């Protein structure tokens, strides 16, 4: 009986040891899913006049915080400097930048396609331009934000709302109030820099509950002292609101057609191209991208500073795009090799570039737990 009990204990110990060894022997590291950042420029982050005049500059703090929020995440890259083709006209290599512009005359093949789509259209009414070089000079999106209101609560009854519409829902004649909950309401939108159309917009809110602060009310007039701004942590709740709103905005943009990540060709050679964006966007050597030439319609001069883009269509073969492979992801620019050059057509400066596939991740070897 004793021998069987001892044998059973030994078997149990060996089983447990084997279980722990098998669970720790081949721990595979988690490979983070890659995502490319979009080039954006912050247009403006504002607050309602009442909020900015209440003793805490919501708009100034939000503008200071937003750059850090974008830097920490993988959706957007704040880029404020872009190449301009006309600035490169004096370089000795006449094939570089400025002189790579495609003629503004649209090919007869494109006109024929459009007339097939729109049989009643006349050739003189098809005002198209194939010059895409200006598209390298602006980001993919402009970002705009507004802090709409700040509300504080006392339990579930009394509410103090700081907004343009009023300062309080309920104002007693005289009282000392204690508030322990705060709600910040804000809105963000992404705007196309060429069409000036809103691409996506979100409304969001942030809460803060870990504070208690008092307000004095005398004859219906609310007295908010410096204690409110020191105690409530407005910068903290504002930061949380910015993080949440920008994340939701990025997700909303991806739900819209043609708003996936893209960039532009800034130089086109026979077998190599340079594209806008490098390692700062998350590009790596070996990533494969697809390239399309486009034709555009404009309200105003083509590519003019004050002109509005009214439409773009792909005029190269959609089913057989150029495939380029990143050889060097540099600082703000990347060099890529054209894997399938075409004899009948070349890649235009300003051509649309989209992701085809990421390079296969290098998975570190499995780690073995030390005994």
Secondary structure by P-SEA (a helix, b strand, c coil): caaaaaaaaaaaaaaaaaaaaaacccccccccbbbbbbbbbbccccccccccccccaaaaaaaaaaaaaaaaccccccccbbbbcccccccccccccccccccccccaaaaaaaaaacccccccccccccccccccccccbbbbbbbccccccccccbbbbbcccccccccccbbbbbbcbbbbbbcccccccccccccbbbbbccccccbbbbbbbcccbbbbccccccccaaaaaaaaaaaaaaaaaaaaaaaccccccbbbbccccccbbbbcccccccccccbbbbbbbbccccccccccccbbbccccccccccccbbbbbccccccbbbbbbcccccccccccccbbbbcccccccccccccccc
